[in-house]
């Protein structure tokens, strides 16, 4: 009898301890690491991305969180630099013990830092990395930013049709993973569409004077300039082209798709063609709600990068709702990786699903976005959708 009482008492104590542990776990927030460029040139994108994450997290938390637990974002400024991105990832993974990661902002940084996440068996979710090869790093690497290789052929085709473009010059940054990958995608698309190229010129990150390259381009008399650049260099390129009397269209990649071009290009931004699953003019119910809420919260309209971050947080939330978190960080990180690929979501950027990619050897690797591009052109201080 005494033995039975001791067993019963022990069982009751164990049950109480388990319930207490479960209750404590349920009360703890879910830590999500965010490494974005909040200073430096890439902050043009990183601040919008952070805003999109914050707005989505606040909405999710206000609606009850994830299975009753609140999202806690741990944010690091990776400054748009590879070394800083690596350091930020290490801190978020090993010191802050984040369940999953978002970022970094630039493809250059992702190519350097994402292998850290892959080796640590933690999901890293990019919302602005569009260079080729990022998701081939491994099966922990996800992104909802549609690749340049998928978007640029559509952008060129629509721009050529509407603007009657018969031949182009090419200008690209040759010292950056993103802009070089964009050039490679542009070159393939131009070859596939049999679009003649009058000349190809290059520049480096941090350059401020592009008149020599633009003068050479002008001499070849193209109908448009294909530009693979980040906006820090791309906007001055547009300004200097107009100063040289070159009022021809620009066909830009992901790095040029930002409302900030209207301020940075100082009235010289007309005729910029870009492609993306998101457009501020695509007023679906979900996107309209996002645009109104974002503009009210931040006193400025959103851009593609804010929209993709906003949707990414909701996509991650849908996966996390399907995971029974145990408190064992290694197992919980594995569970997130297993749940994420199946998520489908319709948000600001439209209907979204993941598609798996393979590495160079044909082995299954990470996950890209499966979305269609919308092509827009700038007029005044607006983007207008073209078909």
VEXDO-756264 format. One line per field, with one value per residue (C-alpha): residue in one letter; x, y, z. Coordinates in pm, 1 decimal, padded with zeros to 6 digits. Layout:
% VEXDO-756264
residuo <- [A|...]
u <- [X|...]
v <- [Y|...]
w <- [Z|...]
***
This chain:
% VEXDO-756264
residuo <- [X|X|X|X|X|X|X|X|X|X|X|X|X|X|X|X|X|X|X|X|X|X|X|X|X|X|X|X|X|X|X|X|X|X|X|X|X|X|X|X|X|X|X|X|X|X|X|X|X|X|X|X|X|X|X|X|X|X|X|X|X|X|X|X|X|X|X|X|X|X|X|X|X|X|X|X|X|X|X|X|X|X|X|X|X|X|X|X|X|X|X|X|X|X|X|X|X|X|X|X|X|X|X|X|X|X|X|X|X|X|X|X|X|X|X|X|X|X|X|X|X|X|X|X|X|X|X|X|X|X|X|X|X|X|X|X|X|X|X|X|X|X|X|X|X|X|X|X|X|X|X|X|X|X|X|X|X|X|X|X|X|X|X|X|X|X|X|X|X|X|X|X|X|X|X|X|X|X|X|X|X|X|X|X|X|X|X|X|X|X|X|X|X|X|X|X|X|X|X|X|X|X|X|X|X|X|X|X|X|X|X|X|X|X|X|X|X|X|X|X|X|X|X|X|X|X|X|X|X|X|X|X|X|X|X|X|X|X|X|X|X|X|X|X|X|X|X|X|X|X|X|X|X|X|X|X|X|X|X|X|X|X|X|X|X|X|X|X|X|X|X|X|X|X|X|X|X|X|X|X|X|X|X|X|X|X|X|X|X|X|X|X|X|X|X|X|X|X|X|X|X|X|X|X|X|X|X|X|X|X|X|X|X|X|X|X|X|X|X|X|X|X|X|X|X|X|X|X|X|X|X|X|X|X|X|X|X|X|X|X|X|X|X|X|X|X|X|X|X|X|X|X|X|X|X|X|X|X|X|X|X|X|X|X|X|X|X|X|X|X|X|X|X|X|X|X|X|X|X|X|X|X|X|X|X|X|X]
u <- [00000.0|00278.2|00459.3|00145.3|00103.3|00466.2|00419.5|00098.9|00265.9|00564.9|00332.4|00140.6|00464.5|00590.6|00260.2|00263.9|00622.7|00533.2|00230.0|00440.1|00704.9|00440.1|00278.4|00612.8|00694.5|00355.7|00414.9|00754.5|00772.6|00896.8|01230.2|01278.4|01612.6|01620.2|01948.7|01897.4|02093.9|01964.4|02261.0|02482.9|02378.3|02164.0|01948.8|01741.9|01603.4|01669.1|01456.1|01156.4|01212.0|01225.2|00906.3|00727.6|00834.1|00732.2|00389.1|00316.2|00444.3|00228.6|-00077.6|-00006.7|00053.7|-00262.4|-00461.4|-00338.4|00009.5|00119.5|-00076.1|-00100.9|00265.6|00387.8|00651.9|00965.3|01190.5|01560.1|01696.5|02059.3|02197.2|02420.9|02501.0|02488.7|02833.8|02929.2|03135.5|02865.6|02600.5|02809.3|02856.9|02486.1|02387.5|02627.6|02490.2|02127.0|02186.0|02420.5|02375.0|02014.1|01901.9|01651.5|01413.1|01461.2|01624.6|01521.3|01773.9|02025.7|01933.5|02175.5|02255.9|02627.5|02571.5|02341.4|02604.2|02844.7|02611.9|02353.6|02608.3|02636.3|02262.2|02276.6|02558.0|02367.7|02050.5|01834.9|01598.5|01713.3|01440.1|01546.5|01297.2|01519.8|01787.2|01731.9|02076.1|02113.4|02245.8|02142.1|01895.5|02132.3|02335.7|02115.0|01774.8|01756.5|01762.6|01425.5|01322.0|01002.5|01188.5|01146.5|01481.1|01616.1|01633.4|01254.5|01160.4|01396.5|01287.2|00928.8|01036.6|01238.7|00961.9|00693.2|00919.2|01031.6|00673.6|00523.9|00821.0|00912.2|01266.1|01475.8|01829.4|01977.0|02299.2|02387.7|02533.0|02599.8|02794.2|03069.2|03180.0|02858.5|02691.7|02347.6|02432.7|02659.3|02386.7|02139.0|02368.9|02393.3|02012.5|01974.8|02231.0|02054.7|01713.5|01847.0|02008.6|01691.7|01480.6|01739.7|01767.6|02083.0|02323.0|02506.3|02765.2|02822.3|02972.8|03051.6|03093.8|03185.2|02992.5|03054.8|03119.1|02959.0|03061.3|02918.5|02949.9|03232.6|03027.2|02712.7|02895.5|03014.3|02659.9|02514.8|02749.0|02599.8|02246.4|02049.3|01672.8|01707.2|01963.7|01946.1|02068.3|02169.0|02239.9|02155.2|01962.2|02258.1|02434.8|02130.3|01953.8|02260.7|02310.1|01960.9|02026.1|02355.2|02204.2|01934.8|02203.1|02372.7|02045.1|01969.8|01593.1|01561.1|01400.4|01587.8|01509.5|01606.2|01632.3|01514.0|01759.6|01586.8|01234.1|01175.7|00967.1|01290.7|01396.1|01162.7|01362.1|01708.6|01677.1|01564.6|01301.0|01494.7|01313.4|01058.2|01079.7|01217.9|01084.6|01088.4|00927.3|00809.5|00518.2|00426.5|00310.8|00163.6|-00086.2|-00204.9|-00497.1|-00614.3|-00801.7|-00499.4|-00254.9|-00485.9|-00520.8|-00143.4|-00075.5|-00327.4|-00202.2|00165.3|00118.8|-00073.8|00186.1|00503.0|00375.3|00516.3|00403.9|00549.4|00777.6|00835.9|01078.3|00832.9|00560.3|00779.7|00890.3|00531.3|00419.5|00724.4|00639.5|00285.9|00420.3|00652.3|00364.3|00151.3|00431.9|00489.4|00119.8|00158.9|00461.1|00426.8|00724.5|00889.5|01152.4|01428.1|01577.9|01749.4|01430.4|01213.7|01440.2|01413.4|01034.2|01015.7|01223.0|00987.4|00668.4|00766.7|00777.0|00405.7|00279.3|00063.0|-00033.8|-00218.1|-00102.8|00023.7|00235.9|-00045.5|-00073.8|00246.3|00394.8|00746.6|00919.8|01222.7|01549.4|01843.0|02213.5|02469.9|02489.3|02110.9|02063.7|01750.3|01846.9|01652.0|01326.6|01246.4|00928.1|00673.3|00509.3|00437.3|00593.7|00403.4|00581.3|00557.1|00703.4|00758.7|00574.6|00586.2|00603.8|00404.1|00446.5|00200.5|00134.9|00202.5|00099.7]
v <- [00000.0|00242.9|00152.6|00224.2|00561.4|00653.6|00565.1|00768.3|01063.7|01037.3|01020.5|01326.2|01519.4|01415.7|01514.8|01850.4|01909.7|01820.6|02049.0|02326.1|02280.7|02276.2|02588.2|02766.2|02666.2|02783.7|03123.0|03173.1|03374.8|03216.0|03370.7|03445.2|03587.6|03872.4|03983.9|04274.6|04575.4|04861.0|05088.1|05145.1|05149.8|04835.9|04994.7|05124.9|04770.2|04646.6|04903.6|04825.8|04456.0|04507.1|04713.8|04437.3|04178.3|04397.6|04472.3|04106.3|03993.9|04252.7|04134.5|03768.8|03844.4|04056.8|03762.7|03527.6|03448.6|03101.0|02843.2|03094.7|03199.1|03541.9|03605.1|03777.0|03912.2|03936.2|04188.1|04235.5|04497.4|04314.3|04641.5|04479.7|04328.5|03961.1|03947.3|04124.9|03887.7|03588.2|03737.0|03819.7|03465.0|03313.4|03535.3|03460.8|03085.3|03011.7|03296.2|03405.2|03050.8|03162.1|02898.6|03015.7|03303.8|03568.2|03747.6|03867.7|04153.7|04112.5|03800.3|03869.4|03835.7|03535.3|03346.4|03399.5|03355.4|03096.4|02809.5|02890.1|02826.9|02514.3|02368.4|02450.4|02278.0|02589.5|02735.1|03058.0|03236.3|03504.4|03765.8|03975.7|03738.2|03673.5|03569.6|03229.2|02952.4|03078.4|02797.3|02531.7|02582.9|02327.3|02212.2|02469.5|02759.6|02906.2|03226.3|03390.5|03640.1|03527.6|03479.3|03713.6|03414.5|03376.1|03745.6|03909.7|03722.2|03834.4|04194.8|04211.2|04056.5|04297.8|04605.3|04518.5|04474.0|04787.3|05025.5|04890.9|04800.8|04638.8|04658.9|04726.8|04815.6|04636.5|04795.0|04593.4|04578.9|04319.2|04288.1|04176.4|03832.5|03982.5|04219.8|03964.3|03698.9|03953.7|04016.6|03642.3|03614.7|03922.3|03786.8|03450.7|03615.3|03851.6|03560.7|03351.4|03639.1|03715.8|04076.9|04245.8|04399.0|04709.7|04711.2|04580.7|04807.3|04746.3|04938.6|04860.5|04898.9|05244.2|05412.7|05756.3|05868.1|05663.2|05915.1|05728.8|05409.7|05600.0|05798.2|05472.3|05336.3|05650.3|05616.2|05273.2|05417.1|05150.7|05162.6|05086.4|05017.2|04686.4|04762.3|04513.5|04732.2|04802.8|05124.8|05309.0|05298.5|05249.4|05574.8|05795.3|05605.4|05709.1|06070.6|06089.2|05925.1|06195.0|06463.2|06324.2|06351.6|05979.7|05967.2|05602.1|05332.3|05136.3|04769.4|04694.2|04394.4|04336.7|04590.3|04875.5|04782.7|05029.4|05342.6|05501.0|05539.8|05839.8|06029.3|05899.5|05950.8|06312.4|06332.9|06115.2|05792.9|05783.0|05485.7|05229.3|04878.1|04621.6|04286.5|04136.8|03932.0|04249.2|04585.8|04876.8|04907.6|04546.4|04618.1|04272.1|04267.8|04128.5|04372.2|04668.6|04596.4|04563.5|04890.8|05086.6|04944.4|04990.2|05347.9|05437.2|05277.2|05408.6|05728.5|05610.3|05362.8|05010.2|04861.6|04510.4|04433.7|04526.9|04320.8|04012.2|04036.4|04081.7|03771.2|03573.3|03623.5|03500.3|03200.2|03112.1|03156.4|02907.2|02651.3|02714.5|02662.6|02305.6|02234.7|02109.5|02281.1|02064.1|02293.5|02079.7|02345.0|02104.9|01899.8|02210.5|02356.5|02029.8|02037.3|02388.5|02277.5|01983.1|02193.8|02494.6|02345.8|02253.5|02603.4|02781.5|03143.3|03421.5|03760.9|04096.7|03935.0|03707.3|03329.6|03169.7|02821.8|02682.2|02475.3|02263.8|02313.6|02082.1|02150.0|02108.8|01734.2|01696.6|01642.5|01804.9|02128.0|02434.1|02602.2|02887.1|03086.7|02964.0|03290.8|03486.7|03826.3|04151.0|04397.8|04768.8|05091.6|05423.1|05739.0|06048.5|05910.0|05594.8|05242.7|05142.4|04776.6|04673.9|04356.8]
w <- [00000.0|00098.1|-00222.9|-00424.7|-00247.9|-00318.8|-00688.0|-00700.6|-00531.1|-00767.2|-01069.7|-00947.8|-00896.7|-01242.1|-01399.0|-01221.1|-01334.2|-01693.1|-01686.1|-01535.7|-01805.8|-02077.6|-01934.9|-01915.7|-02272.5|-02396.7|-02235.1|-02396.0|-02717.6|-03038.4|-03129.1|-03498.4|-03606.8|-03858.5|-04019.1|-04258.0|-04380.4|-04164.8|-04236.8|-04538.4|-04902.1|-04880.2|-04608.0|-04903.5|-04906.9|-04553.4|-04372.3|-04592.8|-04526.7|-04149.8|-04166.9|-04355.9|-04098.8|-03806.4|-03945.4|-04014.2|-03672.8|-03497.8|-03690.0|-03608.7|-03240.1|-03215.4|-03357.5|-03084.0|-03206.8|-03309.5|-03114.3|-02831.7|-02837.3|-02945.4|-03211.5|-03083.2|-03357.8|-03271.1|-03521.5|-03626.6|-03866.0|-04113.2|-04296.3|-04641.1|-04578.0|-04607.5|-04285.7|-04087.5|-04223.5|-04115.5|-03766.5|-03737.4|-03833.2|-03580.9|-03304.2|-03389.4|-03419.4|-03131.4|-02883.3|-02928.9|-03016.9|-03280.4|-03413.0|-03773.8|-03961.5|-04213.5|-04433.9|-04524.3|-04759.4|-05050.7|-05252.5|-05195.5|-04821.8|-04859.1|-05059.0|-04767.6|-04467.0|-04575.1|-04552.9|-04180.2|-04138.7|-04354.6|-04144.7|-03822.8|-03953.1|-03919.1|-04178.7|-04344.4|-04540.5|-04789.6|-04900.9|-05127.7|-05262.2|-05633.2|-05761.3|-05917.5|-05692.9|-05348.2|-05277.7|-05414.6|-05094.5|-04920.3|-04799.9|-04516.6|-04764.9|-04868.2|-05044.4|-05161.9|-05382.7|-05743.3|-05917.3|-06181.0|-06416.6|-06388.2|-06401.0|-06649.9|-06964.9|-06900.1|-06835.4|-07157.2|-07364.6|-07242.5|-07260.2|-07613.9|-07730.5|-07572.0|-07617.6|-07965.3|-07857.7|-08132.5|-07989.1|-07644.0|-07466.4|-07142.5|-06827.3|-06511.4|-06186.7|-06228.1|-05864.0|-05692.3|-05685.1|-05743.6|-06028.8|-06201.6|-06174.0|-06309.3|-06604.6|-06673.6|-06667.2|-06888.6|-07137.2|-07163.6|-07204.8|-07473.5|-07656.2|-07631.9|-07764.8|-08037.1|-07917.8|-08060.8|-07804.8|-07925.3|-07644.9|-07291.0|-07022.7|-06654.3|-06329.5|-05968.8|-05644.6|-05499.7|-05835.4|-05871.2|-06220.7|-06508.4|-06790.2|-06967.1|-06994.1|-07088.8|-07358.8|-07516.2|-07497.4|-07654.0|-07952.6|-08034.1|-08057.4|-07864.7|-07816.2|-07443.4|-07171.0|-06987.2|-06634.2|-06365.5|-06063.5|-05704.4|-05666.2|-05505.9|-05843.3|-06067.0|-05980.0|-06051.4|-06377.6|-06485.2|-06382.2|-06572.7|-06880.5|-06894.6|-06851.4|-07163.5|-07355.4|-07340.1|-07283.8|-07377.8|-07158.8|-06892.3|-06830.1|-06471.4|-06243.8|-05889.6|-05745.6|-05931.1|-05826.6|-05544.4|-05493.1|-05367.9|-05730.8|-05757.9|-05494.9|-05577.3|-05953.5|-05897.1|-06168.4|-06414.0|-06331.8|-06615.8|-06849.2|-06604.5|-06672.0|-06389.3|-06314.2|-05985.9|-05848.1|-05655.1|-05783.4|-05591.4|-05877.9|-05843.8|-05613.4|-05511.8|-05177.4|-04989.8|-05148.9|-05106.3|-04733.3|-04703.4|-04887.6|-04680.2|-04347.6|-04435.2|-04555.7|-04241.3|-04011.3|-04177.0|-04345.7|-04678.7|-04943.7|-04940.5|-05203.2|-05333.5|-05049.8|-04775.5|-04943.8|-04976.9|-04613.8|-04498.6|-04688.4|-04574.4|-04206.7|-04273.3|-04469.9|-04180.4|-03934.3|-04129.0|-04107.2|-03736.1|-03660.5|-03786.7|-03566.4|-03208.9|-03049.4|-02784.2|-02636.4|-02787.6|-03018.0|-03259.1|-03306.9|-03334.8|-03603.1|-03797.2|-03761.4|-03906.4|-04205.8|-04260.6|-04238.0|-04449.9|-04804.6|-04803.5|-04716.0|-04970.5|-04910.1|-05087.7|-04968.2|-05088.8|-05359.7|-05477.8|-05469.9|-05341.9|-05321.2|-05296.0|-05562.8|-05486.1|-05670.6|-05730.3|-05697.3|-05977.0|-05914.5|-05941.2|-05566.9|-05412.3|-05237.7|-05119.4|-05218.5|-05457.8|-05512.4|-05764.3|-05874.9|-06191.8|-06263.9|-06313.8|-06545.3|-06464.5|-06596.8|-06419.7|-06520.1|-06303.3|-05950.0|-06020.2|-06147.6|-06419.4|-06498.7|-06858.8|-07041.1]
***
